[in-house]
Amino acid sequence: MRLRRAALDTLIGVLIAAGSLISLVLFLTTSYFIILCLIGIGFLTLPYLTTAVRRVCDLNRRAAARCGVPVERPYRPEPEEVERDIVGWTRRCKWILADPATWRDLLWLLLNSAVGLLLGFAPAALLYYAGEGLVLACGLWRPLAADGVGRWYAFITVDSGSDALAAALAALLVLTGWLLLSPWLLKGHAYFVRFLLGPTERARLASRVRHLAETRSGALDIQAAELRRIERDLHDGAQARLVSLGLELGAVDRKLDQDTEEARRLLRQARESSVQALRELRDLVRGIHPPVLAERGLADAVRALGLASPLPVTVVADLPGDPPDPVASAVYFSVSELLTNALKHAEPRHVDVVLGYADGVLHGRVTDDGRGGAAISAGSGLEGIRRRLASFDGVLEIDSPPGGPTVMRMELPCALSSPRTSSC
């Protein structure tokens, strides 16, 4: 296992060392055209060069994440609705030049031409030197010694069998160093990447502010949509039923002395209307905050969704407590909508719902074996779920290749209270 890890680290290190040469070329080219921006010529190529630079930086961020050092992208969001003309092109260039991450990328390109070459090539150099010592000890020293020329290896002149044995031991020490040091050399490069290519505290704070502004806007939109839905349901449902009930009672009052049988028929009809109005009011309340969620908690509420679905649904919920009511409501309605979407679009044979909690994060996963191809797009139900979860700093991840299966993952940071009495 360690040998395979060291070999993979060596390969990645060679790629990093090769990338350091690309870094130097990109630094010189980009710097040259940024200088040409002073006379306007550089604006023609700056966006293309910036795209190449950021791709190289993203590859190094990915390599750093593989070493256990995650690095976030620090770039400011691209301006929306940029005109496809010289004015829009100039705006894009100004956005690039005004982003501090652009200049940090350039500094990283310059320094990585030395740091990346040194740290990336070091594992391969250790492996080569260990192999050289082993090959020398296995017999290569003999023709060299026959010519009267000894070969130096790790401060040892190899011209006899005893010297060859000492060289072999030194090579084994170098090989051991290769096995042990390769991951740390790459991790050192990963920390160098995070130092320059990760977001600064100011950039992280600005990103946080943008995220809060977006989620606040999304929460307000969701709240406004919920209020419109409640108003529509009241107007078209319970309110209409109650108005009809009032008219029927008025008709009963007029018929009471003239036609007793007709009055009784109208009373029965009015009673049915009142029952229907009560049922619609209960449905409306259930759509705001389901009683089962308030009485039994999130786990049992999701189990009830599985039982009520026409699809075969398996629910596994392992929650040591209850999340706050707003979070529980968001997860409940998200799972409900995901089950509805699967029924309408995926045509699955089976759906699995898993809820769990670890490290202060509520995890949810909805998996179906349907046709796949689900994606978040503007105005879609999945986008609505994403925005609902984002109001609580939650995320929705989708893995839905064509042909399935589709896996929807939800994560919401929250604290749990004491558990309710569960039915299972």
Disulfide bonds with the S-S distance in Angstrom:
none
